[in-house]
Every structure is written in structure tokens, then in C-alpha cells.
Amino acid sequence: MDPERERTGRHLKKGRKRRRARNTLVGAAEARRARWDLEERQPEAKKARLSTILFAENCEVTHDQLCELLKYAVLGKSSVPKPSWCQLFHQNHLNNVVVFVLQGMSQLHFYRFYLEFGFLRKAFRHKFRLPPPSSNFLADITGLQKKQIMGDLSKMVEGSLPSAGSQVSINLQNDPIIQKYGSKKVGLTRCLLTKEEMKTFHFPLQGFPDCENFVPTKCNGSITDNSPLFGLDCEMCLTSKGRELTRISLVAEGGCCVMDELVKPDNKILDYLTSFSGITKKILNPVTTKLKDVQRHLKALLPPDAVLVGHSLDLDLRALKMIHPYVIDTSLLYVREQGRRFKLKFLAKAVLGKDIQCPDRLGHDATEDARTTLELARYFLKYGPRKIAELNLEALASRQELLAAGQELRNTAEIVYQPNTSVLECLDLMGQKLLFLTQEAETSELCSARNCQTIKCLSNKEMRIKWTEMSTIYAGPFSKTCNLRALKRLFKSFGSIRSMTLVLETHQPHLCIQYEVLEAAQLAIESLDGILVEGACIKVQRPVTELTLDCNTLVNELEQDSENRGTIYLSGVSETFKEHLLQQSNLFLGLEAVILPKDLKSGKQKRYCFLKFKTFGSAQRALNILKGKDWKLKGRHALTPRHLHAWLRGLPPESRRPPGVRVIPPPSEQQALQALKVDHPKIAAWRWGRKIGKLYHSLGPGTLCLILLPGTKSTHGSFSGLGLMGIKDEEESTTPNMCS
């Protein structure tokens, strides 16, 4: 088996130079995890730090997922699973965990009083949306309300792992295998990866730019539930060109090995990876078989309807440089929670009751691994998803991970971690403290405690209207004979348009354009205000309303937001933009993510995108290149934090207010003074920002800080919360001009 699929984050041997990772574009969660694992192995990284890209869809993080992070931050990867939605590097270098809870605050408050939250928006790069709060927010994020018993794992004998016969008490409906396959038995064709899944998990596919020299197996027969299965496993070494094949094993149904070949790589070998492959220089020296020989042999062996079975099979096929359309990947067949994967060794013991990859052997046995994947696939087909779910593999894996910690947790070994363990119990194990800063004395019933003062919240409608009006511009005057089609093309070049209306009430015609995103409106203002269009000097500006009076200041501050500083907005991108970016990735150093919005109805890619870079400098250089003569795109630095995009796109048409001036009666002097009382949310936001700033500066380096605005509930509805997080010394080293 290849070491990559073990995902253990091992260090390379001392003194060996690390091969520089190729700068590639990563879009899928699995590719990001692989890159993060590589980064975590870097020996020079001594500080705890957070990833810059979240796994969470639409950047919403549930209360349970928050609990995952807190438990991992306290106990570390040897005791609990890694968080499913973000990555925390070098957890053992964390010195403290601090959580600030701003009771009665929501995401709406943060952006309504954005200017008052000066310290928070500049100090924390990582932001995410929270669902509306439950009756007891604190209990949810600390795991105190999880009462479901996952089985009496504490009675297991230390060092043992139950076989398939062990029974545990679980809710089968929540098992990811049941959710994907149902509870009834399935046929072979249902277990095959779809083309879309193969694309997502980076299997080599015909026509893809990185698979140009790959050889197809020519297996194009009709697949049925009776098609033959073949177990495949490859071992690799590290050469001057990357990972190359050193051994291939192919096992037919019944366990007969039909192919077991050693292969000599074409390039200079830098590391035999003997601890994983079992291959040494002495073993490989007399070998004359080359990759092309193996490809020819494999094509001759496989029948037209052959189905290949393997564990992380994409790595094997890439090592073979071959394309095969029909595959079952046991690391994906045995679905795990939050997109994680079980190791082959664990599945062999938990499902089949057999031990493989024994520590007393030198490396893995490729034939044994290939045979095991085949047996796992046959077991799944024979007994069905329900039988697998009853094994409660997730709980067994958590138990095994705890036992593997061994001496590392000598002070806490007597207490068994279970999935329903609360954060407070974890803290008690480690002797650490978790600080909750709230306005209440008690920590129960956060949103409804008797001694809590609830702050009134803006409605979702009003907050979205503010963003809509900021994304709307008026342009003119134009001549009465102006070319409307040409004008629409001109304004559309800055971004997608929701609506464009001709205003005829003025002496000369004007246009009212409402863009989908704030960046497009700002770019149009910056590019067109004061220029000549069809012989007339036009003015481009936003509507003047009570919601846009501070718009210029707000736009300037949004541009300086720590999350936006490394992100750029581009308009005019084509469907092949991502491929062109890949081909010239050497021009865009530091690129971390490409965000390509799609139309919610048609599913087609929109004509604009966002590129996220590690640093502001990298983003600025990329922007200059992409606006140049070779790319001819329009763009600027981003203004909208990523977690807001889905929320703003979901705005129903009927809740939008037509742009224009809204006349309201002026408040009396008494009302104006009343609004400035200390319980006004604007004053509360300013006070919270200053208090947290002072506390933050008093904390020691290596402190993980979470700022949680839980959201609010009222008679008008539920309002989403917001989370901000960072590690103190990490944020201070990457965020300039922090102020309180």
C-alpha cells in the first residue's frame, strides 16, 4: 500500500531534502486534505496554525462541528478524530483555548455594525456562518446535550478490536452507509463509482489534461451484477519525477493471484519507501520489467467487463498511468462520517476479523492488500449495508485511535474517550480551562436566561436590502437615442446583472443597474464614473438612502477585512478559465482556491469568480496579470466575505425593495437621544469589540481564540450566527495594522 493512503502524516527521514510540491489548483476536499497533510509534515513549522479554507459547504458550521474542533484542540489527534470541516496544524503547540460568546448577537449585527467591530474584522481571517441558536447554545457546542449512547466501548479489552460479530447500540438511520445505500442489499453496479464521483476523487479519466499519456484498459463491455471483480494494489517509490510504480498485484475472485510483478521505475529513485512498500534496492536491482510491460500485460488479462477493486484506487491507477471506467473503492464504499476514510488495516480487522500489514513485517504485502479489498467488496455485496452499519465502525475506529495513543496519554488512559464525551470532560482530562465570556452569570439557556438582556436585531430582509442597495448603481445621463444593447454589454462586463431599468422620469434617460455581487457594482463605479459614453459624460453612483449613507466608508473597510485581503474578484471568465489557470499555474504562486459560482437553476457557471491567495501581495500580482493584455479580464480586490455569498444569493425577489430614496419621518430629539443609550446594539458592538481587543492582547501566544455570535430568535424569525477564529501568534504574524 502507498503511504499516502495511510494519512498518518509521517515525517521524512532526517537529512533528506524535501521535494518541492508542484503548485497546482485544488478544488475538491480530498485534494485539500492531501496538501494539508503534506504541509503538516514540514519540519520547519513549529507553531499551531489553522487552515485558510474550510471544508464546510457554504461556510456554515453546525454546533456539533464546533464541538469537534474544541475537543480536538484539547485532546489532539491521538485521542479524537480530526475536525471534519477545517484543519488545525500542530495541535500539540496550542497553549490555551479561549471562546468568547457574544450573547444576543448574530451575523446580521456584525455586518450592520461592521465599522464598530474594528478589532474583530481585522484580527481574525477565518469566518463562518452558524445556524440559528437552539434553546441552549453553550450546551450544544460543548456536547453536554448529547445523551445518545454509542455502545459500551469501555468494557472492551485494551488492545483488542472487535470482529464482525460484536454488537453495539446505534441509530442505523444516521449511519452514512445507510444514508447512501439504504438498508437493503445492493448489487455490484450500485457499488461502482459514477463518473462524477471519479472526477471528484481525482481518478484518471479520458480527456483530462493531466491524463494525456495514460493508457486505457479497453474494458468497455456491458457491466452487470455478475461482472468479474479483480483486486488491485500497487506499491510505489519516490523518484526525481514523483511517485512511480515498483510492484503490482492483481487478484481474481476466489483469491487467486493472477499477476504479481516488480517494476523498475524510469527515473532515478530517491526513496524506496521501504517501510510501506517492502521494496529495497537489493530487491529491485535485477528487475527489468518496465511500466509499459505491465500496462500491456494488464490490458491482456482483463476481460471487457472487468471491475477493479482497491483501497484509494485512484493512487494505484495513477501509478499505473492507466484509465479504467469500472471501479469499486473500498475506502469510499465503506462510507465514513464527514468524508473521512477508514484505513484498510482497520476494515480488515473490524469487518473480516483478519490481521494485515503486521508491524513485524518489512512493509506491506501488495497481494495480501489486493485480496483484502476484494474480500471487503464481496462482504458488502453478500451482507448488505445494514449489516455493515450494525458494526458501528465509527465508534470502533474512535476506540482504536484512543488505544493507539498509548503512552502519549498516560495521564488520561484510565478514562475512555467516546463520541458523546463533552468538551468539559475533555478539559477535565487535560487540566485545561475554557473561558466563556458572556453577559450572564450562568451558562445554561444562553438565549433565555432570566438575567440576560436581549438585543433587538435587524430583520434578514432589511440587512439584505442594504446589500442590494449597495450593489445597485444609477448611471447617466444618456442621449435619448442611446444604444441600449451596447450599454447593457458595457455594464454586464463588470459582473452578472439582476436587473437593468431605463429611468425616463429625468430630463435625459438614466439607467438603474442592480448587480448580483457588491464587487461588480463597485468596479462599475470605479471604471465608468466621469467617462464619456456615446458623447456624454456620465455619472455612476449608488442610490442615496439611509442604508447607503456610510457606503463609501463601509466599502473601504470591507476591502481591508483580513479575510478579503488575499481574495480577488474577476469578471468575464469563460467556462475554460479554470483549465487555462491550471496550465499557467506557475504565474499564480500562493493560489489556494478558485470559487466559481453557478446559477442555482441551470447549474451553469457564471461569468465571474473569486480567487483566494495566501497573501495580499500574491493576490495583487495575480490581479495585475489577469487584467493585462493576455487575459483581458476586469477585476478588483474582493469585498464580500465568502460565508455571505450563499446567504445573499438566496434572497427571494419579493423581499427586495425597489432602489431609490425612501422618505421617513425624522425622529424627535428625545427619540434620537433614546437611541444612543448604552443598550443600543451599535454601542454594544463597539463595547464588545474594545473589551475583546483588550483581553486578546493579554493572552499568551499559541492561544486558539473563537469569537461566537450565536444568532438570535424572535417573533420575526431565526437569525444565523457568525463565528470568527484564529490562533494568536499566527494572526499577529499575518495580519497587519490590528487595532482595537
Salt bridges, closest charged atoms under 4 A:
ASP2 OD1 - ARG243 NH1 3.44
GLU4 OE2 - ARG243 NE 2.89
GLU30 OE1 - ARG7 NH2 3.70
GLU30 OE2 - ARG33 NH1 2.74
GLU30 OE1 - ARG341 NH2 3.66
ASP37 OD1 - LYS82 NZ 3.86
GLU39 OE1 - ARG35 NE 3.86
GLU39 OE2 - LYS614 NZ 3.73
GLU40 OE1 - LYS82 NZ 3.36
GLU60 OE1 - ARG129 NE 3.25
ASP140 OD2 - HIS63 ND1 3.62
ASP152 OD2 - LYS155 NZ 2.86
GLU197 OE2 - LYS180 NZ 3.42
ASP210 OD2 - ARG318 NH2 3.32
ASP233 OD1 - ARG5 NH1 3.43
GLU253 OE1 - ARG378 NH1 3.32
ASP260 OD1 - ARG247 NE 2.99
ASP266 OD1 - LYS290 NZ 3.52
ASP271 OD2 - ARG16 NE 3.74
ASP293 OD1 - ARG296 NH1 3.39
ASP316 OD1 - ARG5 NH2 2.84
ASP355 OD1 - LYS349 NZ 3.69
ASP365 OD1 - ARG247 NH2 3.65
GLU368 OE1 - ARG361 NH1 2.84
ASP369 OD2 - HIS364 ND1 3.90
GLU375 OE1 - LYS354 NZ 3.24
GLU390 OE2 - ARG386 NE 3.47
GLU394 OE2 - ARG336 NE 3.21
GLU394 OE2 - ARG340 NH2 3.33
GLU401 OE2 - ARG336 NH2 3.45
GLU469 OE2 - ARG657 NH2 2.05
GLU516 OE2 - LYS606 NZ 3.13
GLU526 OE2 - ARG636 NH2 2.83
ASP529 OD2 - LYS539 NZ 3.77
GLU546 OE2 - ARG657 NH1 3.97
GLU546 OE2 - ARG662 NH2 2.20
ASP550 OD1 - LYS466 NZ 3.45
GLU557 OE1 - ARG121 NH1 2.53
GLU559 OE2 - ARG636 NH2 3.02
ASP561 OD1 - LYS127 NZ 2.67
GLU563 OE1 - LYS127 NZ 3.81
ASP599 OD2 - LYS606 NZ 3.74
GLU731 OE2 - HIS126 NE2 3.68
GLU732 OE2 - LYS728 NZ 3.90
